[in-house]
Amino acid sequence: VVVSHGVKAGDKIRYLNLSKVQPPPAAAPAGGAVAPSYVFVDFVRTVPLLLLAALYAVVVVVVARWRGFRALLGLAGAFAVLGLFILPGLIEGKPPLLLALVGSTVIMMGVLYFAHGVSARTSTALLGTVFGLGVTAALAAWAMDAGNLTGTGAHDAASLVNLGGKLSVSGIILCGLIIASLGALNDVTITQASAVWELYELAPHTPARKLFASALRIGRDHIASTVYTIAFAYAGAGLPLLIIVMLYDRPLLDALTSSELAEEVVRTLVGSVGLVLAIPMTTAIAVAVVKATGAARLAGPETESGGESGRRRAAEDSASW
């Protein structure tokens, strides 16, 4: 154990006492004591993981304050949906695509509204996120079928095959492809919706086309940085696999299209496409919503007082679409 697993004195470990689960060997003396046999299972990591989780929560709350606390509540709700709805549904053999879409939409509703409050801006970001999820789901389903991705290339997924039952490994992989895009989609859509609102507040009489173009320029900068984020995140997660591929000295194209790496490539590409298309869609929805709600807000007090200028500005604002 010391050599193969690096166990040191003072380490807390989990072990299995084989003498309690196996019959005594035939060579053991009758009625004699049998030396216990132990098998190392794993290290006990409870304390360091709890400390990291506590540090994460404290940093989020200290920096983001009340909004950070609400974001943590939304994250807890997201894991509740994952553990109570999506995972049991996959185990029971329910349609993975429907599970992923419904579960992801519920997660995003909780995450966005908990963190940012109920508003037209947040609802706009939610609509953009749902659109991005739909694109990602459609592309993921097509790529799984066209690329013959069964999920058996990964060790953990392949072990699920031996469990039998109603589990669909390819369905689990498809569901994972969709869920993996949630974080980045949430990031870009709420940022893009906020950009439209801020630009509108600075110049409320800007024509809709110009407002859309200005916000989309911000979105293009965000696209560049987020695409890198997704690619590097998956590259980092698959680094051991990449090293194994290099050690076997396989051609790059063969390696990327192998069952081991193709899933990561598809996850990166479909997630990025859904993310990129969500930005112009969110921008268009945000411009339409902010123009509709903003025109009414600007026209309200002045129109009620009978001011001709207020009515004229409201009409111009609505007609600028």
Residue pairs with C-beta under 8 A, 6 or more apart in sequence:
1 7
1 40
2 8
4 40
5 40
7 13
7 40
7 43
11 43
12 43
12 44
13 40
13 41
13 42
13 43
13 44
14 41
14 42
14 43
14 44
15 38
15 39
15 40
15 41
16 38
16 39
16 41
17 36
17 37
17 38
18 36
18 37
18 38
18 39
19 34
19 35
19 36
19 37
22 37
24 34
25 34
28 34
57 72
60 68
60 69
60 71
60 72
61 68
61 69
61 72
62 68
64 71
67 115
67 116
70 114
70 115
71 111
71 114
71 115
73 114
74 110
74 111
74 112
74 113
74 114
74 115
75 111
77 107
77 110
77 111
77 114
78 107
78 110
78 111
81 103
81 106
81 107
81 110
82 103
82 107
82 179
85 99
85 102
85 103
85 106
86 99
86 100
86 103
86 175
86 179
89 99
89 103
90 96
90 99
90 167
90 168
90 171
90 172
90 175
91 165
91 166
91 167
92 166
93 165
93 166
93 167
93 168
95 171
96 168
96 171
96 172
96 174
96 175
97 137
97 141
97 171
97 174
97 175
97 178
99 175
100 137
100 174
100 175
100 178
100 179
101 133
101 134
101 137
101 178
103 179
104 133
104 178
104 179
104 182
105 130
105 133
107 182
108 126
108 129
108 130
108 133
108 182
108 185
108 186
109 126
111 186
112 122
112 125
112 126
112 129
112 186
112 190
113 122
113 126
116 122
116 125
116 190
120 289
120 290
120 293
121 193
121 194
121 197
121 286
122 190
122 193
123 289
124 193
124 196
124 282
124 285
124 286
124 289
125 186
125 189
125 190
125 192
125 193
125 282
126 189
127 282
127 285
128 185
128 189
128 192
128 193
128 278
128 279
128 281
128 282
128 285
128 286
129 185
129 186
129 189
129 278
129 282
131 277
131 278
131 281
131 282
132 181
132 185
132 189
132 274
132 275
132 277
132 278
132 281
133 178
133 181
133 182
133 185
133 274
135 273
135 274
135 277
135 278
136 177
136 178
136 181
136 185
136 270
136 271
136 273
136 274
137 178
139 269
139 270
139 273
139 274
140 174
140 177
140 178
140 266
140 270
141 174
143 149
143 266
143 269
143 270
144 170
144 173
144 174
144 177
144 266
147 262
147 266
149 170
149 173
149 259
149 262
149 263
149 266
150 169
150 170
150 173
150 259
151 157
151 158
151 169
151 170
151 172
151 173
151 263
152 158
152 161
152 169
152 259
153 258
153 259
153 260
153 262
153 263
154 260
154 263
157 169
157 172
157 173
158 169
160 167
160 169
160 172
161 169
173 263
176 267
177 266
177 267
177 270
177 271
180 267
180 271
181 270
181 271
181 274
181 275
184 226
184 229
184 230
184 271
184 275
185 274
185 275
185 278
187 226
188 219
188 222
188 223
188 226
188 275
188 278
188 279
188 282
189 278
189 279
189 282
191 222
192 215
192 218
192 219
192 222
192 279
192 282
192 283
192 286
193 282
193 286
195 215
195 218
195 219
195 283
196 211
196 215
196 283
196 286
196 287
196 290
197 286
197 290
199 206
199 211
199 214
199 215
200 206
200 211
200 290
200 291
200 294
204 294
204 298
204 317
205 313
205 316
205 317
205 320
206 214
206 320
207 320
208 287
208 288
208 291
208 320
208 321
211 287
211 290
211 291
212 283
212 284
212 287
215 283
215 286
215 287
216 279
216 280
216 283
219 279
219 280
219 282
219 283
220 279
222 279
223 275
223 276
223 279
226 275
227 272
227 275
227 276
230 268
230 271
230 272
230 275
231 268
231 272
234 264
234 267
234 268
235 242
237 264
238 261
238 264
241 260
241 261
241 264
242 261
244 260
245 255
245 258
245 260
245 261
250 258
255 261
256 262
256 265
257 265
288 321
291 317
291 318
291 320
291 321
292 318
294 317
295 314
295 317
295 318
296 314
298 310
298 313
298 314
298 317
299 310
299 311
299 313
299 314
299 317
301 310
302 309
302 310
302 311
302 313
302 314
303 310
303 311
303 314
